[in-house]
Amino acid sequence: MTGKLVLASLFFLFVSGCRHGSGDGDDRSAENMVLKAEALESSLATDERAFLDNLSSLCGKSFRGEETFMAPGRESWAEKKFMMHVTVCEDDRVHIPFHLDEDRSRTWMFLVEDEGLRFRHDHRHEDGTPEELTMYGGYADGKGNRYRQHFPADDYTIDLLDDDLDREWRVILDEDLNSFTYQLLYGPDLIFEARFDLTSPVR
């Protein structure tokens, strides 16, 4: 569902509440819902909203992928089975669990926050409890467009990982929505890349 459609729906609810509500409290509640939605919508740049909507268009589907680059000296995942599942698609968030073979500990999270579009990595143990290193990522830097966004490491991530590797994540959709690419960079250097085929959903 796009941001405009949600705003229109909330506005209709607000107007209906004004006409048929049982009291001032109902009117204020509906108005607060509209104001909250408008504030949420205004926190995103147009391209960031369009990018999130593009991700949402994949909702309910799963896609196979593969490692397309790993920097020399790092352990390759080329023999592992890559699978992404687009499971949560709401106006303020998209969640994409990323599985490596039977390892289901990772979820990519795209979140609408006051500062803009935020990308986070949610890592959890098998029992659902958070791992020690989790929720790292960053905010979109304003250099992307409706098909790609760049997320330099935020202060939380720099403190959590306690290093100066100048991390940046890039998430790229081709313009025909045929592929989804995830990249990790250290400064200008590409460290890891995975690409998922969106033309043949698993379900």
Secondary structure as GFF3:
##gff-version 3
##sequence-region A 1 203
A	DSSP	alpha_helix	3	20	.	.	.	ID=ss1
A	DSSP	alpha_helix	24	42	.	.	.	ID=ss2
A	DSSP	alpha_helix	46	56	.	.	.	ID=ss3
A	DSSP	beta_strand	62	70	.	.	.	ID=ss4
A	DSSP	beta_strand	82	85	.	.	.	ID=ss5
A	DSSP	beta_strand	88	90	.	.	.	ID=ss6
A	DSSP	beta_strand	93	100	.	.	.	ID=ss7
A	DSSP	beta_strand	103	113	.	.	.	ID=ss8
A	DSSP	beta_strand	116	123	.	.	.	ID=ss9
A	DSSP	beta_strand	136	139	.	.	.	ID=ss10
A	DSSP	beta_strand	148	152	.	.	.	ID=ss11
A	DSSP	alpha_helix	155	161	.	.	.	ID=ss12
A	DSSP	beta_strand	167	173	.	.	.	ID=ss13
A	DSSP	beta_strand	179	186	.	.	.	ID=ss14
A	DSSP	beta_strand	189	197	.	.	.	ID=ss15
###
